[in-house]
Amino acid sequence: MSIIEIAEEESEKRDNAAVEAIYLKLGEMSGVVKEALSSAFELAVEQSAFPNCRLVIEEIPGSRDLQVSALELAS
């Protein structure tokens, strides 16, 4: 499941609330390049239900994980 699909699913659970930000924890050893992820996100989010959503990445030293840690929804 993609990051945007996770956000869309959570939005639907909350009466289609707009997602303003997606917070990720990105492990330094995950094999994911932060800049590449950010660029791909910018392209993908344009085609989503939340074209103004921003991606906030927290880098975690020594970790191999990549996970959505939080969503910021419009009130």
C-alpha positions as CSV (number, residue, x, y, z in Angstrom):
1,M,0.0,0.0,0.0
2,S,1.4,3.4,-0.9
3,I,1.7,6.4,1.5
4,I,-1.1,8.2,-0.3
5,E,-3.4,5.2,-0.2
6,I,-2.8,5.0,3.6
7,A,-3.8,8.7,3.9
8,E,-6.8,8.2,1.6
9,E,-8.0,5.2,3.7
10,E,-7.7,7.1,6.9
11,S,-9.4,10.2,5.4
12,E,-12.4,8.0,4.5
13,K,-12.6,6.7,8.0
14,R,-12.9,10.3,9.2
15,D,-15.7,11.5,6.9
16,N,-13.3,12.3,4.1
17,A,-11.4,14.9,6.1
18,A,-8.7,16.6,4.0
19,V,-5.2,15.4,4.8
20,E,-2.9,18.4,5.2
21,A,0.3,16.5,6.1
22,I,1.7,13.0,6.2
23,Y,4.5,12.3,8.8
24,L,7.0,9.6,8.1
25,K,9.7,8.0,10.1
26,L,12.5,7.1,7.6
27,G,15.3,4.8,8.8
28,E,18.7,5.7,7.7
29,M,19.3,2.1,6.7
30,S,16.0,1.6,5.0
31,G,17.4,1.8,1.5
32,V,15.1,4.7,0.7
33,V,16.7,8.0,-0.5
34,K,14.9,10.9,1.2
35,E,15.2,13.2,-1.8
36,A,13.9,10.6,-4.2
37,L,10.9,9.8,-1.9
38,S,10.1,13.5,-1.6
39,S,10.2,14.0,-5.4
40,A,8.0,10.9,-6.0
41,F,5.6,12.1,-3.4
42,E,5.3,15.6,-5.0
43,L,4.4,14.0,-8.3
44,A,2.0,11.4,-6.8
45,V,0.2,13.8,-4.5
46,E,-0.8,16.1,-7.4
47,Q,-3.0,13.2,-8.7
48,S,-4.5,12.5,-5.2
49,A,-7.5,13.8,-3.4
50,F,-5.0,16.0,-1.4
51,P,-2.9,17.9,-3.9
52,N,-1.7,20.4,-1.2
53,C,-0.7,17.8,1.3
54,R,2.9,18.0,2.5
55,L,5.3,15.3,3.5
56,V,7.2,15.6,6.8
57,I,10.1,13.2,7.1
58,E,11.9,12.4,10.3
59,E,15.1,10.5,9.7
60,I,15.9,7.8,12.3
61,P,19.6,6.9,12.6
62,G,20.4,3.2,12.6
63,S,16.8,2.1,11.7
64,R,15.7,0.1,8.7
65,D,12.1,1.1,9.0
66,L,9.9,3.3,6.9
67,Q,6.5,4.0,8.4
68,V,3.7,6.6,8.5
69,S,3.8,7.9,12.0
70,A,1.0,10.5,11.8
71,L,-1.5,12.3,9.6
72,E,-2.5,15.9,10.0
73,L,-6.2,16.3,9.1
74,A,-8.1,19.5,8.4
75,S,-10.4,20.4,11.3
